[in-house]
């Protein structure tokens, strides 16, 4: 690529090893959480380091899985939700969140087991 050149046709992609087994999420616990509460993702084919969890609430990088079956993370309350007055007149508001795990083996498929609710 020459200096100063630009491309308007770009697509994200991931290079994986031939024969690698993609990560699979089997369960997210608890099924309903608060912001700043620990979340446990259980599955298969996670890597010891460099797992990425992607969700509608953000992307979390460099996550570890010592046993290659579990990943722990905490989702901080986004700045745009820090003003509690917005939700003061509402109770029981929940946001469905679907997560995906990506690592050198690929990206986990879209499954119902990879979903949880977060209380606003």
C-alpha positions as CSV (number, residue, x, y, z in Angstrom):
1,X,0.0,0.0,0.0
2,X,1.4,3.3,-0.9
3,X,1.6,6.2,1.5
4,X,-1.5,8.3,1.6
5,X,-3.7,5.8,-0.2
6,X,-7.2,5.3,1.2
7,X,-9.7,2.5,0.8
8,X,-13.4,2.9,1.2
9,X,-14.2,-0.8,0.9
10,X,-12.9,-2.4,4.1
11,X,-14.3,-5.3,6.0
12,X,-13.3,-6.7,9.3
13,X,-11.9,-10.3,9.2
14,X,-10.2,-12.8,11.5
15,X,-7.4,-15.2,10.5
16,X,-7.6,-18.5,12.3
17,X,-5.5,-21.7,12.2
18,X,-6.7,-24.5,10.0
19,X,-8.4,-27.2,12.2
20,X,-9.0,-24.8,15.1
21,X,-12.1,-25.2,17.1
22,X,-14.2,-22.1,17.5
23,X,-15.2,-20.9,21.0
24,X,-18.7,-21.9,22.2
25,X,-20.6,-20.3,25.0
26,X,-22.7,-22.8,27.0
27,X,-23.9,-20.5,29.9
28,X,-23.8,-17.0,31.2
29,X,-24.3,-16.6,35.0
30,X,-26.1,-15.1,36.6
31,X,-29.0,-14.8,34.1
32,X,-29.8,-11.3,35.5
33,X,-27.1,-9.0,36.8
34,X,-26.4,-5.4,37.9
35,X,-23.7,-3.2,36.5
36,X,-20.3,-3.8,38.2
37,X,-21.3,-7.3,39.2
38,X,-19.1,-10.2,38.1
39,X,-20.3,-12.3,35.2
40,X,-19.2,-15.9,34.5
41,X,-19.1,-17.1,31.0
42,X,-18.8,-20.9,30.7
43,X,-18.1,-22.7,27.5
44,X,-15.4,-24.5,25.4
45,X,-12.4,-23.6,23.4
46,X,-11.4,-20.4,25.2
47,X,-7.7,-19.6,25.1
48,X,-5.6,-19.0,28.3
49,X,-5.1,-15.3,27.3
50,X,-6.4,-12.8,24.7
51,X,-10.0,-13.7,24.7
52,X,-12.3,-10.9,23.6
53,X,-15.9,-10.6,24.7
54,X,-18.1,-8.4,22.6
55,X,-21.6,-7.2,23.5
56,X,-24.0,-4.4,23.0
57,X,-22.5,-2.8,26.1
58,X,-18.9,-2.8,24.9
59,X,-15.9,-4.9,23.9
60,X,-13.7,-6.4,26.7
61,X,-10.2,-7.4,25.6
62,X,-7.4,-9.5,26.9
63,X,-9.5,-11.7,29.1
64,X,-8.0,-14.8,30.6
65,X,-9.3,-18.3,30.9
66,X,-7.0,-20.5,33.0
67,X,-9.1,-23.6,32.5
68,X,-10.1,-22.7,28.9
69,X,-13.7,-23.1,30.0
70,X,-14.5,-20.0,32.0
71,X,-14.1,-16.3,31.6
72,X,-15.0,-13.7,34.2
73,X,-15.8,-10.1,33.6
74,X,-17.5,-7.1,35.1
75,X,-19.4,-4.6,33.0
76,X,-19.2,-1.0,34.4
77,X,-22.2,1.3,34.1
78,X,-21.8,3.3,30.9
79,X,-21.5,7.1,31.3
80,X,-24.7,7.7,29.5
81,X,-26.5,5.6,32.2
82,X,-24.9,7.2,35.2
83,X,-27.7,9.7,35.8
84,X,-30.1,7.6,37.9
85,X,-32.8,10.2,37.6
86,X,-33.5,9.0,34.1
87,X,-34.8,5.7,35.5
88,X,-36.2,7.0,38.8
89,X,-39.8,6.8,37.7
90,X,-39.3,3.3,36.2
91,X,-38.7,0.1,38.1
92,X,-37.7,-3.3,36.7
93,X,-36.1,-1.9,33.5
94,X,-33.8,-4.6,32.0
95,X,-31.6,-4.7,29.0
96,X,-31.1,-8.0,27.2
97,X,-27.4,-8.5,26.4
98,X,-26.0,-11.1,24.0
99,X,-22.3,-11.8,24.2
100,X,-19.7,-13.4,21.8
101,X,-16.3,-14.7,22.6
102,X,-13.5,-14.3,20.0
103,X,-10.0,-15.6,20.2
104,X,-7.4,-17.0,17.8
105,X,-9.7,-19.9,17.1
106,X,-12.6,-17.8,15.8
107,X,-15.8,-16.2,17.0
108,X,-18.5,-18.1,19.0
109,X,-21.8,-18.6,17.2
110,X,-25.0,-16.7,18.0
111,X,-26.9,-18.8,20.6
112,X,-29.6,-18.2,23.2
113,X,-27.2,-19.6,25.9
114,X,-25.0,-16.5,25.4
115,X,-27.6,-14.0,26.7
116,X,-28.3,-12.4,30.0
117,X,-30.3,-9.4,31.3
118,X,-28.8,-6.4,33.0
119,X,-30.8,-4.3,35.3
120,X,-30.8,-0.6,34.5
